[in-house]
């Protein structure tokens, strides 16, 4: 599933796990964590300077494609934070020493070690060091230790399975995006990937013949050829997590939500809230409260829900509880 999408935004770790869980039949949170521990897919910084789940054998070529542009964009911020080349070199030495030997170290412990060696981590310096180290293929995230995020050396966790020509990488990424997210536009692909217009055009043109194209009001939409068959499925409801690809992965989001609700679903500082979807339309927000043995789900619908819609949402809530291994209680 991670490979099919190209990547799944994962800055909110529990939400990213549920993004997979709701799309894979009968899978649990524990099983997803086992897949991460087995190095099947990786949590690392990728598109748009944000954390994503990426299939392990895709990380190398995807970083080759997107990292140079992102590293360049962060140079001015590094100057503001005092992350000079000497500081970065010193941090790299500490990180390699700390993580060598296939070690997995919590962020807390790694930051403490950096501080002990004279590398400041406060005031966003630490997180920018981790971001820099990730885009330079020094580290990636390992499995969590309790509630602690961990890091490990990139070379210990991910096979450097060679490079591919940039044109081939652009085509490969375009096909992944439109297969996993179509119907979508060139502008959507440009937003999602964080790449420039020339690169995204090259990628799309290379795979154009492999996609179904529909023109609506003068706008071309690209998708996998099999997608129209999906229209025949019955109406379903979903409790989508924060930062879900269903809404986030598009520049124009009016297909899934009325424009006057956009500011409610996504904040001005880029936080995308968990949404209720019925029949492929966002109809409200939801939030959870984890109890000892159960999860409380609070619904805030934008519309007056019919009983049939409430039943579908209750079913979706039950599935979320199954994913967590907990009972669910729904509050309207």
C-alpha positions in Angstrom: 0.0 0.0 0.0 2.8 2.4 0.8 4.5 1.7 -2.5 1.2 2.0 -4.4 0.6 5.5 -3.0 4.3 6.6 -3.5 4.3 7.8 0.0 2.0 8.5 3.0 2.4 11.6 5.0 3.6 10.5 8.5 4.4 13.5 10.7 1.5 12.4 12.9 2.7 8.8 13.5 -0.6 7.3 14.9 -2.6 8.9 12.1 -0.2 7.5 9.4 -0.6 4.0 10.8 -4.4 4.4 10.7 -4.1 5.7 7.1 -2.7 2.3 6.2 -5.0 0.4 8.6 -8.3 1.7 7.1 -7.1 0.7 3.6 -5.9 -2.8 4.4 -8.4 -5.5 5.4 -8.2 -6.7 9.0 -4.7 -5.3 9.6 -3.9 -4.0 13.1 -1.7 -1.3 14.5 0.7 -4.0 15.9 1.1 -5.6 12.5 2.0 -2.2 11.0 4.6 -1.6 13.7 6.0 -5.1 12.9 6.3 -4.2 9.3 8.3 -1.1 10.2 10.6 -3.1 12.5 11.1 -5.6 9.7 12.3 -2.7 7.5 9.5 -3.2 4.9 8.8 0.6 4.9 10.5 3.5 6.5 9.5 6.8 8.2 11.7 9.5 6.9 11.6 13.1 5.6 10.7 13.1 1.9 8.2 15.3 -0.1 7.7 19.0 0.8 10.1 18.7 3.7 7.7 16.5 5.7 7.8 13.0 7.2 6.4 10.2 5.1 6.1 6.4 5.2 8.1 5.2 2.1 8.7 1.7 0.9 12.2 0.7 1.8 13.3 0.0 -1.8 12.0 3.4 -2.9 13.7 5.6 -0.4 17.1 5.8 -2.2 15.9 6.9 -5.6 13.2 9.2 -4.2 15.7 11.0 -2.0 18.0 11.4 -5.0 15.1 13.1 -6.8 13.7 15.4 -4.1 16.5 16.0 -1.6 18.7 18.5 -3.5 15.9 21.0 -3.9 14.8 20.7 -0.2 18.4 21.0 1.1 18.8 24.1 -0.9 15.6 25.6 0.5 16.7 25.1 4.1 20.1 26.8 3.7 18.8 30.2 4.8 17.1 28.7 7.8 20.3 26.9 8.7 22.1 30.2 8.7 19.5 31.7 11.0 20.0 28.8 13.4 23.8 28.9 13.3 24.0 25.5 11.6 27.2 26.2 9.8 29.2 23.6 7.8 31.5 23.1 10.8 28.5 22.5 13.1 27.0 20.1 10.7 30.2 18.2 10.3 30.6 17.9 14.1 27.0 16.7 14.4 27.6 14.1 11.7 30.6 12.8 13.6 28.6 12.5 16.8 25.6 10.8 15.1 27.8 8.2 13.3 29.6 7.4 16.5 26.4 7.1 18.5 24.5 4.9 15.9 27.3 2.8 14.4 26.8 -1.0 14.7 23.1 -1.1 13.7 22.0 0.7 16.8 18.6 2.3 17.3 18.7 5.4 19.6 15.8 7.5 20.8 15.7 11.1 19.8 15.9 12.2 23.4 19.2 10.3 23.9 20.6 11.4 20.6 19.9 15.0 21.4 21.5 14.6 24.8 24.7 13.2 23.2 24.8 16.0 20.7 24.5 18.6 23.6 27.3 16.9 25.5 29.5 17.2 22.5 28.8 20.9 22.1 26.1 20.7 19.4 23.0 22.7 20.4 19.6 21.1 19.8 17.2 23.6 21.4 15.2 26.2 19.5 14.5 23.9 16.6 18.2 23.3 16.0 17.9 19.6 16.8 15.0 18.8 14.5 16.7 20.7 11.7 19.8 18.6 12.3 17.8 15.4 12.0 16.1 16.7 8.8 19.5 17.6 7.3 20.9 14.2 8.2 17.9 12.4 6.7 18.0 14.3 3.4 21.8 13.6 3.2 21.2 9.8 3.7 22.9 9.7 7.1 19.9 8.6 9.2 16.3 7.5 9.1 13.7 6.7 11.7 13.7 3.3 13.3 10.9 1.6 15.2 9.4 3.4 18.2 10.5 2.6 21.7 7.3 3.1 23.7 6.3 6.6 22.8 9.9 7.7 21.9 10.9 8.1 18.2 14.2 6.6 17.3 16.9 7.0 14.7 19.3 4.6 13.0 22.0 5.0 10.4 20.6 5.1 6.9 23.2 2.5 5.7 22.2 0.1 8.4 18.5 0.3 7.6 18.1 1.0 3.9 19.9 -0.8 1.1 21.6 1.7 -1.3 20.2 -0.1 -4.3 21.9 2.1 -6.9 20.6 5.2 -8.6 18.3 5.7 -11.6 18.4 8.5 -14.2 16.5 11.6 -13.1 14.1 11.3 -16.1 13.3 7.7 -15.1 12.7 8.7 -11.5 10.4 11.5 -12.5 8.3 9.1 -14.7 8.3 6.5 -11.9 7.1 9.1 -9.3 4.4 10.5 -11.7 3.0 7.0 -12.4 2.9 6.2 -8.6 1.1 9.5 -7.9 -1.6 9.3 -10.5 -2.1 5.5 -10.0 -2.5 6.0 -6.2 -4.3 9.4 -6.2 -6.1 9.8 -9.5 -8.2 11.5 -10.8 -5.7 14.2 -10.3 -4.2 17.1 -12.2 -0.7 18.2 -13.0 -1.0 21.0 -10.4 -2.0 18.3 -7.8 1.1 16.3 -8.6 3.3 19.4 -8.4 1.8 20.2 -5.0 2.1 16.7 -3.6 5.7 16.1 -4.8 7.1 19.5 -4.1 8.9 19.4 -7.4 8.8 22.3 -9.9 6.6 22.6 -12.9 9.2 21.5 -15.5 10.1 18.3 -13.6 6.4 17.4 -13.0 5.6 18.0 -16.6 8.4 15.8 -17.7 7.3 13.0 -15.4 3.7 13.2 -16.5 4.5 13.3 -20.2 6.6 10.2 -19.8 3.7 8.1 -18.5 0.8 9.9 -20.2 0.1 6.9 -22.5 -0.3 4.6 -19.4 -3.0 6.7 -17.8 -6.7 7.4 -18.5 -7.4 11.0 -19.2 -10.7 12.8 -18.6 -11.2 16.5 -19.4 -13.7 18.4 -17.2 -14.4 22.1 -17.8 -11.1 22.3 -19.7 -9.0 20.7 -17.0 -7.3 17.4 -17.7 -7.5 14.7 -15.0 -5.2 11.7 -15.0 -5.9 8.3 -13.4 -5.2 4.6 -13.6 -7.3 3.0 -16.5 -9.1 0.6 -14.1 -10.4 3.4 -11.9 -13.9 3.8 -13.5 -14.8 0.3 -12.3 -14.5 1.6 -8.7 -17.6 3.8 -9.3 -19.8 0.8 -9.0 -19.1 0.1 -5.3 -21.7 0.9 -2.7 -21.6 4.0 -0.5 -19.2 3.7 2.5 -18.1 5.8 5.4 -14.6 6.3 6.7 -13.0 8.0 9.7 -9.9 9.4 8.0 -6.9 10.3 10.1 -5.2 13.7 10.3 -3.1 14.5 7.2 -4.8 11.8 5.1 -3.9 11.5 1.4 -7.6 11.6 0.5 -7.7 15.4 1.2 -4.1 16.5 1.6 -2.6 15.1 -1.6 -4.4 17.6 -3.9 -3.9 21.3 -4.8 -7.6 21.7 -5.6 -9.7 20.0 -2.9 -13.2 21.1 -3.9 -14.0 17.6 -5.3 -14.1 16.2 -1.8 -15.3 19.3 0.2 -17.3 22.5 -0.2 -14.9 25.4 -0.3 -16.4 27.2 2.7 -15.3 24.2 4.9 -11.6 24.2 3.9 -10.5 26.4 6.7 -12.2 24.1 9.2 -10.5 21.0 7.9 -7.0 22.5 7.4 -5.6 25.3 9.6 -3.6 28.2 8.2 -0.4 26.7 9.6 -0.8 23.4 7.7 -2.5 21.1 10.2 -5.0 18.8 8.6 -7.6 17.4 11.0 -9.2 14.0 11.0 -12.3 13.9 8.8 -15.6 12.0 8.4 -16.1 10.8 4.9 -19.5 9.4 3.6 -19.8 8.6 -0.1 -16.5 10.1 -1.1 -17.4 13.5 0.5 -16.1 15.0 3.7 -19.1 15.6 6.0 -17.4 16.5 9.2 -14.5 16.2 11.7 -13.9 13.7 14.4 -11.5 13.4 17.3 -10.5 10.5 19.6 -9.9 10.1 23.3 -8.0 7.0 24.3 -9.1 5.5 27.5 -7.6 2.5 29.4 -9.4 -0.2 27.3 -11.5 1.8 24.9 -11.5 4.7 22.5 -14.1 7.6 22.6 -14.9 9.0 19.2 -16.5 12.5 19.1 -18.2 13.4 15.8 -18.7 17.0 14.6 -20.7 16.7 11.4 -21.2 19.6 9.0 -24.6 18.3 7.9 -27.6 16.7 9.4 -26.7 13.0 9.2 -29.3 10.4 8.1 -29.7 7.3 10.2 -28.2 5.2 7.4 -25.2 7.5 7.4 -24.9 7.2 11.1 -24.9 3.4 10.8 -22.1 3.6 8.3 -20.0 5.9 10.5 -20.6 3.6 13.5 -19.3 0.7 11.4 -16.2 2.8 10.6 -15.7 3.6 14.2 -15.9 -0.1 15.2 -13.2 -0.8 12.6 -11.0 1.8 14.1 -11.4 0.2 17.5 -10.5 -3.2 16.0 -7.4 -1.7 14.5 -6.3 -0.4 18.0 -7.5 -3.5 19.8 -10.1 -1.5 21.8 -13.8 -1.1 22.1 -15.3 2.1 20.7 -17.9 4.6 21.9 -19.3 7.2 19.5 -20.5 10.6 20.7 -22.4 12.9 18.3 
